[in-house]
Amino acid sequence: MGPPRGSAAGNGPKETPEERMLNIAVTPLVSREFEHIGRLILFQDVTERTELERRLVQTDKLTSIGVLAAGVAHEVNTPLAVISSYSQMLAKQLADDEKKAGMLDKIAKQTFRASEIVNSLLSFSRTATTSFQSTRMNAVVDETLLLIGPQLQKAKVHLDKNLADDLPTVRGNAGKLQQVLLNLFLNARDAMPAGGTLNVETTFDANSVYVRITDSGQGIPPEIAGRIFDPFYTTKVPGKGTGLGLSISYGIMREHGGIIEVSSRPGEGATFTLVIPSEQRQTN
């Protein structure tokens, strides 16, 4: 699993040590006279099977939670609308009362925040048909970086961009793919509170287009690496994140027939890789 080991000349990703998962079986080796003459050790590489099982579990988990989230979101939206309407009406009537107006303003802000969470739930669970068209990932990357550029500069994050020439197009929705990139860029920025380097790289092989996003932060602790795509799971302080960004991104990538892969070592940053089928593979 992971990015390709080779692609177009000059566009291949850097070689990195790869961890593999093995099943090891040891059995005695005996002769015809039943004398113990050694041991037979069998190694079976189950890395790909384990990764496929993990993805299946994650997909089932997100599907189940998505159905629940949709129901909860629709039920919560109605009372939120009522609270918002009445608070606005009261705010107009009490505009001259500074103390009470301030309290109503707090109610309005918290109602708006609750509404944002509900909208995130709806985005997470939405199953409506998405419009797909031929999309150039380099253009999506550039446009997203243009949007977030000022925030990166403010956070003292240096951008190192290496986009492959002649990158094949993908069949996708540019808006949703930009949402995925935006989530990953913002998470990378937040992982480097004192500044650092954000590396963005695109590459490809015969079947897929790859977008690799690497930060120089503290990395993802092994004990939480398996939970980062779970809905509502976040390591950010309360009020700074809903824990839905990566879950929604995971769902968008699955909708595009692709995946998100993550690799990280504590103290050495993290790399998120988007793997998207290229149009040339889909048309062959």
C-alpha positions as CSV (number, residue, x, y, z in Angstrom):
1,M,0.0,0.0,0.0
2,G,1.0,3.6,-0.3
3,P,2.3,5.9,-3.0
4,P,3.9,4.3,-6.1
5,R,7.6,3.5,-6.0
6,G,8.0,4.8,-9.5
7,S,6.2,7.2,-11.9
8,A,7.0,9.5,-14.8
9,A,10.7,10.3,-15.0
10,G,11.6,12.9,-12.4
11,N,8.2,12.8,-10.8
12,G,8.6,9.7,-8.5
13,P,8.2,10.1,-4.7
14,K,11.2,9.7,-2.5
15,E,12.0,6.2,-1.3
16,T,11.2,5.8,2.4
17,P,11.5,2.7,4.7
18,E,8.3,0.8,4.6
19,E,6.8,-1.1,7.5
20,R,5.3,-4.5,6.8
21,M,3.1,-6.8,8.8
22,L,4.0,-10.5,8.9
23,N,2.4,-13.7,10.2
24,I,5.2,-16.0,11.4
25,A,4.7,-19.7,12.0
26,V,7.3,-21.9,13.5
27,T,7.1,-25.7,13.3
28,P,9.7,-28.5,14.1
29,L,11.5,-30.1,11.3
30,V,12.0,-33.8,11.7
31,S,13.6,-36.5,9.7
32,R,12.0,-39.8,8.6
33,E,13.4,-41.3,11.7
34,F,11.6,-38.6,13.7
35,E,14.8,-37.0,14.8
36,H,14.6,-33.3,15.4
37,I,16.9,-31.7,12.8
38,G,15.8,-28.1,12.9
39,R,12.9,-25.7,12.6
40,L,10.8,-24.6,9.7
41,I,9.9,-20.9,9.8
42,L,7.2,-19.5,7.5
43,F,6.7,-15.8,6.8
44,Q,3.5,-14.5,5.3
45,D,3.2,-10.9,4.4
46,V,-0.4,-9.8,5.4
47,T,0.2,-6.0,5.1
48,E,-2.3,-5.5,2.3
49,R,-4.9,-7.8,3.7
50,T,-4.7,-6.0,7.1
51,E,-5.0,-2.6,5.4
52,L,-8.0,-3.7,3.4
53,E,-9.7,-5.1,6.6
54,R,-9.0,-1.8,8.3
55,R,-10.6,0.2,5.4
56,L,-13.6,-2.1,5.4
57,V,-14.2,-1.6,9.1
58,Q,-13.7,2.2,8.7
59,T,-16.2,2.3,5.8
60,D,-18.8,0.3,7.8
61,K,-18.3,2.6,10.8
62,L,-18.8,5.8,8.8
63,T,-21.8,4.4,7.0
64,S,-23.6,3.5,10.2
65,I,-22.7,6.8,11.9
66,G,-23.8,8.7,8.7
67,V,-27.3,7.3,8.9
68,L,-27.5,8.3,12.6
69,A,-26.0,11.7,12.0
70,A,-28.5,12.5,9.3
71,G,-31.4,11.8,11.6
72,V,-29.9,13.7,14.5
73,A,-29.1,16.7,12.2
74,H,-32.6,17.0,10.8
75,E,-34.2,16.8,14.3
76,V,-31.8,19.4,15.8
77,N,-32.2,21.9,13.0
78,T,-35.9,22.7,13.9
79,P,-35.3,23.8,17.5
80,L,-32.2,25.7,16.4
81,A,-34.2,27.7,13.9
82,V,-36.7,28.6,16.5
83,I,-34.1,29.7,19.0
84,S,-32.3,31.8,16.4
85,S,-35.6,33.5,15.3
86,Y,-36.7,34.4,18.8
87,S,-33.3,35.6,19.9
88,Q,-33.2,37.9,16.8
89,M,-36.7,39.2,17.6
90,L,-35.7,39.9,21.3
91,A,-32.4,41.5,20.2
92,K,-34.4,44.1,18.2
93,Q,-36.7,44.9,21.1
94,L,-33.8,45.2,23.6
95,A,-31.3,47.0,21.4
96,D,-31.1,49.8,24.0
97,D,-30.4,47.5,26.9
98,E,-26.6,46.9,26.6
99,K,-26.5,44.1,29.2
100,K,-29.4,42.0,27.8
101,A,-28.3,42.7,24.3
102,G,-24.9,41.2,25.1
103,M,-26.5,38.1,26.5
104,L,-28.7,37.7,23.4
105,D,-25.6,38.1,21.2
106,K,-23.9,35.2,23.0
107,I,-27.0,33.1,22.5
108,A,-27.0,34.0,18.8
109,K,-23.3,33.1,18.4
110,Q,-23.7,29.7,20.1
111,T,-26.8,29.0,18.0
112,F,-24.7,29.8,14.9
113,R,-22.0,27.5,16.1
114,A,-24.5,24.7,16.8
115,S,-25.9,25.2,13.3
116,E,-22.4,24.9,11.8
117,I,-22.0,21.5,13.6
118,V,-25.4,20.4,12.3
119,N,-24.4,21.4,8.7
120,S,-21.2,19.5,9.1
121,L,-23.2,16.4,10.1
122,L,-25.4,16.8,7.1
123,S,-22.3,17.1,4.8
124,F,-20.9,14.0,6.5
125,S,-24.0,12.0,5.9
126,R,-25.2,13.4,2.6
127,T,-25.7,10.8,-0.1
128,A,-26.9,13.0,-2.9
129,T,-25.5,12.5,-6.4
130,T,-22.4,14.5,-7.0
131,S,-21.6,16.0,-10.4
132,F,-18.2,14.7,-11.7
133,Q,-16.1,16.0,-14.6
134,S,-12.6,16.0,-15.9
135,T,-10.5,17.7,-13.2
136,R,-6.9,18.8,-13.0
137,M,-5.6,18.2,-9.5
138,N,-2.7,20.6,-9.9
139,A,-5.2,23.4,-10.6
140,V,-7.2,22.4,-7.5
141,V,-4.1,22.3,-5.4
142,D,-3.0,25.8,-6.6
143,E,-6.4,27.3,-6.1
144,T,-6.6,25.9,-2.5
145,L,-3.2,27.1,-1.6
146,L,-4.1,30.5,-3.0
147,L,-7.1,30.6,-0.6
148,I,-5.1,29.5,2.5
149,G,-1.8,31.3,1.6
150,P,-2.3,34.3,3.9
151,Q,-3.1,32.0,6.9
152,L,0.1,30.0,6.2
153,Q,2.2,33.2,6.1
154,K,0.6,34.4,9.4
155,A,1.4,31.0,11.0
156,K,5.0,31.2,9.8
157,V,4.6,28.1,7.7
158,H,6.9,27.8,4.7
159,L,5.4,26.3,1.6
160,D,7.4,23.8,-0.5
161,K,5.4,22.9,-3.6
162,N,6.4,20.3,-6.1
163,L,3.7,19.6,-8.7
164,A,4.3,17.0,-11.4
165,D,4.2,18.0,-15.0
166,D,1.7,16.3,-17.3
167,L,-0.3,15.1,-14.4
168,P,-3.3,13.0,-15.7
169,T,-6.8,14.3,-15.1
170,V,-9.2,12.7,-12.7
171,R,-12.9,12.3,-12.8
172,G,-14.1,14.2,-9.9
173,N,-15.8,17.2,-8.3
174,A,-13.4,20.1,-7.9
175,G,-15.3,21.7,-5.1
176,K,-15.3,18.6,-2.9
177,L,-11.7,17.8,-3.7
178,Q,-10.8,21.3,-2.7
179,Q,-12.7,20.7,0.6
180,V,-10.5,17.7,1.3
181,L,-7.3,19.7,0.5
182,L,-8.4,22.6,2.7
183,N,-9.1,20.3,5.6
184,L,-5.6,18.7,5.3
185,F,-3.8,22.1,4.8
186,L,-5.5,23.5,7.9
187,N,-4.7,20.5,10.0
188,A,-1.1,20.7,8.8
189,R,-1.0,24.3,9.8
190,D,-2.5,23.5,13.2
191,A,0.1,20.8,13.7
192,M,2.9,23.4,13.5
193,P,1.9,26.1,16.1
194,A,5.4,27.5,16.1
195,G,5.7,27.5,12.3
196,G,7.4,24.9,10.0
197,T,7.4,23.6,6.5
198,L,4.4,22.3,4.5
199,N,5.4,20.2,1.5
200,V,2.8,19.6,-1.2
201,E,3.6,17.2,-3.9
202,T,1.7,15.6,-6.8
203,T,2.8,12.5,-8.8
204,F,1.3,9.7,-10.7
205,D,1.6,6.2,-12.1
206,A,-0.3,4.2,-14.7
207,N,-3.4,4.0,-12.6
208,S,-3.6,6.8,-10.1
209,V,-2.9,10.4,-9.2
210,Y,-1.3,11.1,-5.9
211,V,-1.3,14.2,-3.7
212,R,1.1,14.1,-0.8
213,I,0.8,16.6,2.0
214,T,3.6,16.6,4.6
215,D,4.0,18.8,7.6
216,S,7.0,19.2,9.9
217,G,5.0,19.0,13.1
218,Q,5.2,16.6,16.0
219,G,3.5,13.8,14.2
220,I,0.6,11.6,15.2
221,P,1.0,9.4,18.3
222,P,0.6,5.7,17.5
223,E,-2.1,5.3,20.0
224,I,-4.5,7.7,18.2
225,A,-3.4,7.0,14.6
226,G,-6.2,4.5,14.1
227,R,-8.9,7.0,15.3
228,I,-8.2,10.1,13.3
229,F,-10.8,9.4,10.7
230,D,-13.5,8.6,13.3
231,P,-16.3,11.2,13.5
232,F,-16.1,13.6,16.4
233,Y,-12.6,12.5,17.3
234,T,-10.3,15.5,17.6
235,T,-7.1,16.4,19.5
236,K,-7.9,20.2,19.3
237,V,-9.0,22.2,22.2
238,P,-12.8,22.6,22.7
239,G,-14.3,25.1,20.3
240,K,-11.5,24.7,17.8
241,G,-12.8,21.7,15.9
242,T,-15.8,19.4,15.6
243,G,-13.8,16.2,14.7
244,L,-15.7,15.9,11.4
245,G,-13.1,17.3,8.9
246,L,-11.1,14.1,8.3
247,S,-14.3,11.9,8.4
248,I,-15.9,14.1,5.7
249,S,-12.7,14.0,3.7
250,Y,-12.5,10.2,4.0
251,G,-16.1,10.0,2.7
252,I,-15.4,12.4,-0.2
253,M,-12.3,10.3,-1.3
254,R,-14.4,7.1,-1.1
255,E,-17.0,8.8,-3.3
256,H,-14.3,9.5,-5.9
257,G,-13.1,5.8,-5.8
258,G,-10.0,6.9,-3.9
259,I,-8.5,6.7,-0.5
260,I,-6.6,8.7,2.1
261,E,-3.4,7.1,3.5
262,V,-1.5,8.5,6.4
263,S,2.0,7.8,7.7
264,S,3.7,9.4,10.7
265,R,6.4,9.0,13.2
266,P,6.3,10.9,16.5
267,G,8.5,14.0,16.3
268,E,8.9,13.6,12.5
269,G,5.7,15.2,11.2
270,A,2.9,13.5,9.2
271,T,2.2,12.7,5.6
272,F,-1.4,12.4,4.2
273,T,-1.6,10.9,0.7
274,L,-4.7,11.2,-1.5
275,V,-4.9,8.4,-4.0
276,I,-7.3,9.1,-6.9
277,P,-8.0,6.9,-10.0
278,S,-6.8,8.8,-13.1
279,E,-9.1,9.2,-16.1
280,Q,-6.7,7.3,-18.3
281,R,-7.2,4.2,-16.1
282,Q,-10.9,4.6,-16.0
283,T,-11.2,4.9,-19.8
284,N,-8.9,1.9,-20.6
